[in-house]
Amino acid sequence: MTQENTVEMPTTETDARQTEQQLVESWRAAELERAGYPPEAAAELAARSDVDLHLAVEILSKGCSAELALSIFR
């Protein structure tokens, strides 16, 4: 029976930020989908730091279509 030696590499700060960024974008996309955006549009808006999540959700709750809202944010 052989024992395999494994060495864990420390996570760099950059890797941690990317992971955190991905988690935030995933959460934002889920919230946007829940509000009524199609998945692709939600992912696009979620990745943009210049789009306010609350405004993007509110605009749909006021009756704006997802298509029109997406064109406004583009």
N, CA, C and O atoms as a GROMACS GRO file, in nm:
protein
  296
    1MET      N    1   0.085  -0.117   0.000
    1MET     CA    2   0.000   0.000   0.000
    1MET      C    3   0.090   0.124   0.000
    1MET      O    4   0.178   0.138   0.085
    2THR      N    5   0.067   0.212  -0.093
    2THR     CA    6   0.148   0.333  -0.100
    2THR      C    7   0.068   0.450  -0.046
    2THR      O    8  -0.054   0.458  -0.060
    3GLN      N    9   0.140   0.538   0.014
    3GLN     CA   10   0.077   0.658   0.067
    3GLN      C   11   0.115   0.774  -0.023
    3GLN      O   12   0.233   0.800  -0.047
    4GLU      N   13   0.016   0.842  -0.071
    4GLU     CA   14   0.039   0.954  -0.162
    4GLU      C   15   0.055   1.081  -0.081
    4GLU      O   16  -0.029   1.115   0.002
    5ASN      N   17   0.164   1.151  -0.106
    5ASN     CA   18   0.188   1.279  -0.040
    5ASN      C   19   0.124   1.390  -0.121
    5ASN      O   20   0.148   1.403  -0.241
    6THR      N   21   0.042   1.468  -0.056
    6THR     CA   22  -0.019   1.582  -0.125
    6THR      C   23   0.025   1.709  -0.054
    6THR      O   24   0.035   1.714   0.069
    7VAL      N   25   0.050   1.808  -0.132
    7VAL     CA   26   0.089   1.938  -0.079
    7VAL      C   27  -0.018   2.038  -0.119
    7VAL      O   28  -0.049   2.054  -0.237
    8GLU      N   29  -0.072   2.103  -0.021
    8GLU     CA   30  -0.172   2.206  -0.050
    8GLU      C   31  -0.101   2.337  -0.078
    8GLU      O   32  -0.017   2.382   0.000
    9MET      N   33  -0.137   2.395  -0.188
    9MET     CA   34  -0.080   2.524  -0.225
    9MET      C   35  -0.163   2.634  -0.160
    9MET      O   36  -0.286   2.628  -0.160
   10PRO      N   37  -0.098   2.733  -0.106
   10PRO     CA   38  -0.175   2.843  -0.045
   10PRO      C   39  -0.251   2.919  -0.152
   10PRO      O   40  -0.203   2.938  -0.264
   11THR      N   41  -0.369   2.961  -0.117
   11THR     CA   42  -0.452   3.039  -0.209
   11THR      C   43  -0.402   3.182  -0.210
   11THR      O   44  -0.383   3.245  -0.106
   12THR      N   45  -0.381   3.233  -0.327
   12THR     CA   46  -0.335   3.371  -0.336
   12THR      C   47  -0.452   3.465  -0.317
   12THR      O   48  -0.568   3.425  -0.330
   13GLU      N   49  -0.421   3.587  -0.287
   13GLU     CA   50  -0.525   3.687  -0.268
   13GLU      C   51  -0.606   3.705  -0.396
   13GLU      O   52  -0.727   3.727  -0.389
   14THR      N   53  -0.542   3.697  -0.510
   14THR     CA   54  -0.611   3.711  -0.638
   14THR      C   55  -0.714   3.601  -0.656
   14THR      O   56  -0.826   3.627  -0.698
   15ASP      N   57  -0.676   3.478  -0.625
   15ASP     CA   58  -0.769   3.366  -0.637
   15ASP      C   59  -0.890   3.386  -0.547
   15ASP      O   60  -1.003   3.358  -0.586
   16ALA      N   61  -0.865   3.433  -0.426
   16ALA     CA   62  -0.975   3.454  -0.332
   16ALA      C   63  -1.070   3.561  -0.384
   16ALA      O   64  -1.191   3.548  -0.371
   17ARG      N   65  -1.015   3.667  -0.442
   17ARG     CA   66  -1.100   3.772  -0.495
   17ARG      C   67  -1.182   3.721  -0.613
   17ARG      O   68  -1.300   3.753  -0.625
   18GLN      N   69  -1.122   3.644  -0.699
   18GLN     CA   70  -1.195   3.590  -0.813
   18GLN      C   71  -1.309   3.502  -0.765
   18GLN      O   72  -1.420   3.509  -0.818
   19THR      N   73  -1.284   3.420  -0.668
   19THR     CA   74  -1.388   3.333  -0.614
   19THR      C   75  -1.499   3.416  -0.552
   19THR      O   76  -1.617   3.388  -0.573
   20GLU      N   77  -1.463   3.517  -0.475
   20GLU     CA   78  -1.562   3.604  -0.414
   20GLU      C   79  -1.641   3.678  -0.522
   20GLU      O   80  -1.763   3.690  -0.513
   21GLN      N   81  -1.573   3.726  -0.625
   21GLN     CA   82  -1.639   3.795  -0.735
   21GLN      C   83  -1.738   3.702  -0.804
   21GLN      O   84  -1.850   3.742  -0.837
   22GLN      N   85  -1.699   3.579  -0.826
   22GLN     CA   86  -1.787   3.483  -0.892
   22GLN      C   87  -1.909   3.454  -0.806
   22GLN      O   88  -2.020   3.441  -0.858
   23LEU      N   89  -1.890   3.444  -0.676
   23LEU     CA   90  -2.003   3.420  -0.585
   23LEU      C   91  -2.100   3.537  -0.587
   23LEU      O   92  -2.222   3.517  -0.589
   24VAL      N   93  -2.048   3.658  -0.587
   24VAL     CA   94  -2.132   3.778  -0.590
   24VAL      C   95  -2.210   3.784  -0.721
   24VAL      O   96  -2.330   3.810  -0.720
   25GLU      N   97  -2.142   3.759  -0.833
   25GLU     CA   98  -2.209   3.764  -0.963
   25GLU      C   99  -2.317   3.656  -0.972
   25GLU      O  100  -2.424   3.680  -1.029
   26SER      N  101  -2.289   3.540  -0.919
   26SER     CA  102  -2.388   3.432  -0.920
   26SER      C  103  -2.512   3.471  -0.839
   26SER      O  104  -2.625   3.448  -0.882
   27TRP      N  105  -2.490   3.530  -0.722
   27TRP     CA  106  -2.601   3.573  -0.638
   27TRP      C  107  -2.680   3.684  -0.708
   27TRP      O  108  -2.803   3.681  -0.709
   28ARG      N  109  -2.609   3.782  -0.767
   28ARG     CA  110  -2.677   3.890  -0.838
   28ARG      C  111  -2.760   3.835  -0.954
   28ARG      O  112  -2.873   3.878  -0.975
   29ALA      N  113  -2.704   3.741  -1.028
   29ALA     CA  114  -2.777   3.682  -1.141
   29ALA      C  115  -2.904   3.612  -1.093
   29ALA      O  116  -3.009   3.624  -1.156
   30ALA      N  117  -2.894   3.541  -0.983
   30ALA     CA  118  -3.012   3.471  -0.928
   30ALA      C  119  -3.120   3.572  -0.888
   30ALA      O  120  -3.239   3.549  -0.913
   31GLU      N  121  -3.079   3.681  -0.826
   31GLU     CA  122  -3.176   3.785  -0.786
   31GLU      C  123  -3.242   3.850  -0.908
   31GLU      O  124  -3.362   3.877  -0.908
   32LEU      N  125  -3.163   3.873  -1.012
   32LEU     CA  126  -3.217   3.933  -1.134
   32LEU      C  127  -3.312   3.838  -1.205
   32LEU      O  128  -3.416   3.880  -1.257
   33GLU      N  129  -3.278   3.710  -1.207
   33GLU     CA  130  -3.370   3.610  -1.265
   33GLU      C  131  -3.500   3.605  -1.186
   33GLU      O  132  -3.609   3.598  -1.244
   34ARG      N  133  -3.488   3.607  -1.055
   34ARG     CA  134  -3.607   3.603  -0.970
   34ARG      C  135  -3.697   3.723  -0.997
   34ARG      O  136  -3.820   3.714  -0.987
   35ALA      N  137  -3.636   3.836  -1.030
   35ALA     CA  138  -3.711   3.958  -1.059
   35ALA      C  139  -3.780   3.952  -1.195
   35ALA      O  140  -3.877   4.024  -1.220
   36GLY      N  141  -3.730   3.864  -1.285
   36GLY     CA  142  -3.796   3.851  -1.414
   36GLY      C  143  -3.708   3.860  -1.536
   36GLY      O  144  -3.757   3.851  -1.649
   37TYR      N  145  -3.577   3.879  -1.517
   37TYR     CA  146  -3.486   3.883  -1.632
   37TYR      C  147  -3.459   3.741  -1.681
   37TYR      O  148  -3.448   3.648  -1.600
   38PRO      N  149  -3.448   3.723  -1.812
   38PRO     CA  150  -3.407   3.592  -1.865
   38PRO      C  151  -3.265   3.560  -1.817
   38PRO      O  152  -3.188   3.652  -1.790
   39PRO      N  153  -3.229   3.432  -1.805
   39PRO     CA  154  -3.098   3.394  -1.752
   39PRO      C  155  -2.978   3.462  -1.818
   39PRO      O  156  -2.887   3.506  -1.748
   40GLU      N  157  -2.977   3.472  -1.949
   40GLU     CA  158  -2.862   3.534  -2.017
   40GLU      C  159  -2.853   3.682  -1.985
   40GLU      O  160  -2.743   3.734  -1.964
   41ALA      N  161  -2.965   3.751  -1.982
   41ALA     CA  162  -2.966   3.893  -1.949
   41ALA      C  163  -2.926   3.915  -1.803
   41ALA      O  164  -2.852   4.007  -1.771
   42ALA      N  165  -2.976   3.828  -1.716
   42ALA     CA  166  -2.941   3.838  -1.574
   42ALA      C  167  -2.791   3.820  -1.554
   42ALA      O  168  -2.730   3.894  -1.476
   43ALA      N  169  -2.731   3.725  -1.622
   43ALA     CA  170  -2.587   3.701  -1.611
   43ALA      C  171  -2.509   3.822  -1.662
   43ALA      O  172  -2.408   3.862  -1.603
   44GLU      N  173  -2.555   3.879  -1.772
   44GLU     CA  174  -2.488   3.996  -1.829
   44GLU      C  175  -2.491   4.114  -1.731
   44GLU      O  176  -2.388   4.177  -1.706
   45LEU      N  177  -2.609   4.142  -1.677
   45LEU     CA  178  -2.621   4.254  -1.583
   45LEU      C  179  -2.547   4.226  -1.453
   45LEU      O  180  -2.488   4.317  -1.394
   46ALA      N  181  -2.550   4.102  -1.407
   46ALA     CA  182  -2.485   4.066  -1.281
   46ALA      C  183  -2.335   4.088  -1.286
   46ALA      O  184  -2.273   4.120  -1.184
   47ALA      N  185  -2.277   4.071  -1.402
   47ALA     CA  186  -2.131   4.085  -1.417
   47ALA      C  187  -2.087   4.230  -1.425
   47ALA      O  188  -1.968   4.259  -1.419
   48ARG      N  189  -2.180   4.322  -1.438
   48ARG     CA  190  -2.146   4.463  -1.455
   48ARG      C  191  -2.156   4.537  -1.322
   48ARG      O  192  -2.261   4.540  -1.258
   49SER      N  193  -2.044   4.596  -1.282
   49SER     CA  194  -2.042   4.670  -1.155
   49SER      C  195  -2.111   4.805  -1.166
   49SER      O  196  -2.141   4.868  -1.064
   50ASP      N  197  -2.138   4.851  -1.288
   50ASP     CA  198  -2.203   4.981  -1.305
   50ASP      C  199  -2.356   4.970  -1.300
   50ASP      O  200  -2.425   5.072  -1.307
   51VAL      N  201  -2.408   4.850  -1.290
   51VAL     CA  202  -2.554   4.830  -1.284
   51VAL      C  203  -2.594   4.807  -1.139
   51VAL      O  204  -2.550   4.712  -1.075
   52ASP      N  205  -2.679   4.896  -1.089
   52ASP     CA  206  -2.730   4.884  -0.952
   52ASP      C  207  -2.835   4.774  -0.948
   52ASP      O  208  -2.937   4.782  -1.016
   53LEU      N  209  -2.810   4.672  -0.867
   53LEU     CA  210  -2.901   4.558  -0.857
   53LEU      C  211  -3.042   4.602  -0.817
   53LEU      O  212  -3.140   4.558  -0.877
   54HIS      N  213  -3.051   4.687  -0.717
   54HIS     CA  214  -3.182   4.728  -0.669
   54HIS      C  215  -3.259   4.805  -0.775
   54HIS      O  216  -3.380   4.788  -0.789
   55LEU      N  217  -3.191   4.889  -0.849
   55LEU     CA  218  -3.256   4.963  -0.957
   55LEU      C  219  -3.301   4.868  -1.068
   55LEU      O  220  -3.410   4.883  -1.123
   56ALA      N  221  -3.217   4.772  -1.101
   56ALA     CA  222  -3.251   4.676  -1.206
   56ALA      C  223  -3.374   4.593  -1.169
   56ALA      O  224  -3.456   4.560  -1.255
   57VAL      N  225  -3.387   4.560  -1.042
   57VAL     CA  226  -3.504   4.485  -0.995
   57VAL      C  227  -3.626   4.577  -0.988
   57VAL      O  228  -3.736   4.540  -1.029
   58GLU      N  229  -3.606   4.697  -0.937
   58GLU     CA  230  -3.717   4.791  -0.920
   58GLU      C  231  -3.781   4.829  -1.053
   58GLU      O  232  -3.903   4.842  -1.062
   59ILE      N  233  -3.699   4.847  -1.155
   59ILE     CA  234  -3.752   4.890  -1.285
   59ILE      C  235  -3.851   4.786  -1.340
   59ILE      O  236  -3.949   4.822  -1.406
   60LEU      N  237  -3.826   4.658  -1.312
   60LEU     CA  238  -3.922   4.555  -1.355
   60LEU      C  239  -4.047   4.558  -1.269
   60LEU      O  240  -4.158   4.537  -1.319
   61SER      N  241  -4.030   4.583  -1.140
   61SER     CA  242  -4.146   4.585  -1.051
   61SER      C  243  -4.240   4.701  -1.082
   61SER      O  244  -4.357   4.699  -1.043
   62LYS      N  245  -4.188   4.802  -1.151
   62LYS     CA  246  -4.270   4.918  -1.190
   62LYS      C  247  -4.339   4.897  -1.324
   62LYS      O  248  -4.412   4.984  -1.372
   63GLY      N  249  -4.316   4.779  -1.386
   63GLY     CA  250  -4.387   4.748  -1.509
   63GLY      C  251  -4.303   4.749  -1.635
   63GLY      O  252  -4.354   4.719  -1.743
   64CYS      N  253  -4.178   4.782  -1.625
   64CYS     CA  254  -4.090   4.783  -1.743
   64CYS      C  255  -4.062   4.638  -1.784
   64CYS      O  256  -4.042   4.551  -1.699
   65SER      N  257  -4.060   4.613  -1.912
   65SER     CA  258  -4.029   4.478  -1.959
   65SER      C  259  -3.880   4.452  -1.942
   65SER      O  260  -3.800   4.545  -1.939
   66ALA      N  261  -3.844   4.325  -1.930
   66ALA     CA  262  -3.703   4.288  -1.917
   66ALA      C  263  -3.624   4.331  -2.039
   66ALA      O  264  -3.509   4.374  -2.028
   67GLU      N  265  -3.684   4.320  -2.156
   67GLU     CA  266  -3.616   4.359  -2.280
   67GLU      C  267  -3.584   4.509  -2.281
   67GLU      O  268  -3.473   4.549  -2.315
   68LEU      N  269  -3.683   4.591  -2.242
   68LEU     CA  270  -3.662   4.734  -2.239
   68LEU      C  271  -3.560   4.771  -2.130
   68LEU      O  272  -3.472   4.854  -2.153
   69ALA      N  273  -3.573   4.710  -2.014
   69ALA     CA  274  -3.478   4.737  -1.906
   69ALA      C  275  -3.336   4.704  -1.947
   69ALA      O  276  -3.244   4.778  -1.917
   70LEU      N  277  -3.319   4.591  -2.014
   70LEU     CA  278  -3.186   4.552  -2.058
   70LEU      C  279  -3.131   4.653  -2.158
   70LEU      O  280  -3.012   4.687  -2.153
   71SER      N  281  -3.214   4.701  -2.248
   71SER     CA  282  -3.166   4.800  -2.344
   71SER      C  283  -3.130   4.932  -2.276
   71SER      O  284  -3.039   5.002  -2.320
   72ILE      N  285  -3.199   4.967  -2.170
   72ILE     CA  286  -3.168   5.088  -2.094
   72ILE      C  287  -3.032   5.074  -2.027
   72ILE      O  288  -2.951   5.168  -2.029
   73PHE      N  289  -3.006   4.958  -1.969
   73PHE     CA  290  -2.879   4.937  -1.899
   73PHE      C  291  -2.761   4.918  -1.994
   73PHE      O  292  -2.645   4.936  -1.955
   74ARG      N  293  -2.790   4.882  -2.115
   74ARG     CA  294  -2.680   4.866  -2.212
   74ARG      C  295  -2.636   5.002  -2.255
   74ARG      O  296  -2.544   5.014  -2.336
   0.00000   0.00000   0.00000
